[in-house]
Amino acid sequence: MENTKPVLEVKNLRTAFRTEGGELIAVDDVSFSVMPGQTVGIVGESGCGKSVTSLSIMGLIPNPPGRVIGGEILFKGRNLVPLSQRELRSIRGNELSMIFQEPMTSLNPVFTIGNQIMESIILHQKLSKKDARLRAIEMLRLVGIPAPDKRIDDYPHQLSGGMRQRVMIAMALSCNPSVLIADEPTTALDVTIQAQILELIKSLRQKLNMAVVLITHDLGVVAETCDYVVVMYAGKVVEEGTAEDIFYRPSHPYTKGLLNSIPSHNGKSKGTRLETIPGLVPNLLKLPKGCRFQDRCTRKQDRCATAEPSLESVGAGHKASCFFPYKEGGV
Amino acid sequence: MMNYIIRRLLYTIPILIGITLITFFFFNVVGGDPVSIMLGKHANAQMIADMRHEMGFDRPLIWQYFDFLKQIVTFDFGRSYASKQLISKMILDGAPVSLCYTLPAFVIAMLISISLSLLVAFWRGGWFDKITVIICVAGLSVPSLAYILFGQYWFAYKWGMFPISGFQPGFPEMISYIALPVIITVVLSIGGELRFYRTVMLDEIHQDYIRTARSKGLSERVVMFKHVLKNAMIPIITNVVIEIPFLVTGSILLENFFGIPGLGNQIVEAINTSDFPVIKAQTIIFSLLYCVFNLLTDILYSLVDPRVSLK
């Protein structure tokens, strides 16, 4: 990559929610960076803090009860955390935009899709209504919606789930963002539609030269699309590295466990039970002392219960937070 | 759209027939005998029979029912037993009097509660929200009679701000007479309405598409007034439009205490004197109005919600 300055840099992000049981740190000391044009995947089970991370970047954490309590979010070198909502609004939907998991409910049912796409174009690009409409039609064509000049006056309920997600993408990309955050964009869709949407995001990324932060629990999706992968567990980053590192040389027992629980179709594991990671994600209000993964870990030793491992380098550009990581090449 | 309205109109026909049948059944079949009430205790059998014949109560029920239908269609309900006035004229005189105070109160209460509900939803969980909810619940817990007596005693009698009771038609003469009833109606309805609208707005605020709207960088004002409000219009319309028939009939309690000669007062008097034709006429007119506005609600839905017209 010719440009070596990250477009988005998250440094030691901490986001907390006030709950009845006390303050819950949903994202604890998370750091990663995204280069221009790069696709970074954030992977983990439900409740590991990946969605909260993305909403924190967008400044969309519902406050109260949530709040970013520490760290920096540098977007093109500018820290977003201390910005007012007014300043954030000029970036949100413009240079930094987001698509969500539920295309069925993410569009407003009482406005036409054209109205909803044009809304952000008029707001950020200061185009006239007529030009904004042309731009919206162009965006709909770009995301592969047939007869966009007719479809633009449709209401969301007239479109299928896959089409709605395309509309969401058109909306998010209408102002040429530098970074697109896609929070589980394909989870609610059929497998065939999933592949189409991923392919669409991939091709648009190249066409528009934007970076994508792809949040997912689906490792298959990550393998297909991501350059760099961040694995999160219980609010923390447990491993990060290039897609090859993560898939061929996983270091952290959690990552290894995740990879082992993918059903393979090469016949080797035929007739055997699918491997799973035993246990459940710990309650963030009652985290164990020491490593957060210890109760589910196959490599647990005494030290894991007394000290918390930090993210250490296990190879070039490959980090894991484990006292007893799998060494590169196997064991 | 037209298709939807026509279908909805057709659905209304069986409901209307049902309403007339039930009303007829109550008044002409199971209700007390109006003739013996009118003639008093000392009437002999011949007098009763003559009267029944005169009023048509000896005819077969089916003909009586058709007479009733004819009354509704021609808006001619005969004369009141008590005052001998034309009932149609009584209704046409009484309804505007009720509307004089119910309509302004309705509009004011609606505007206040919808705009306040947007504000409390916006500052949900904050002190403004909490205080408003406490005031609403407190207001709801006080019986309506207490407001009337309090208002009449303090505002009218002690402080002399308004007349204690009475009514005078014409503008601006009526203002001083309707002021207190309007204030009391607003206070009475705001607690419940505000709580309802607040729930509606909060329900909207947590929708995914509201998050999408925020993620586009829209200001809170646009999010609230465009995206939240238009969706919230669906339950709001139901609540608002269905109240309109009640505006015509007025409040029995208020009209009685303030001596306002509206439909509310008329029905109380009619019940007290067993003035069957008046009660019957008011019952059927109110039911028909209710049906009409129910239909109107459904048609308005299709204007607000694009999904409705397709079903």
Interface residues (C-beta under 8 A of the other chain):
Chain A: M58 L60 P64 Q85 R86 L88 R89 S90 I91 R92 G93 N94 S97 M98 F100 E102 T105 S106 L107 N108 P109 V110 F111 E119 S120 L123 H124 Y155 H157 M168 M171 A172
Chain B: G125 Q207 D208 Y209 R211 T212 A213 R214 S215 K216 G217 L218 S219 E220 H227 K230 N231 V304 D305 P306 R307 L310
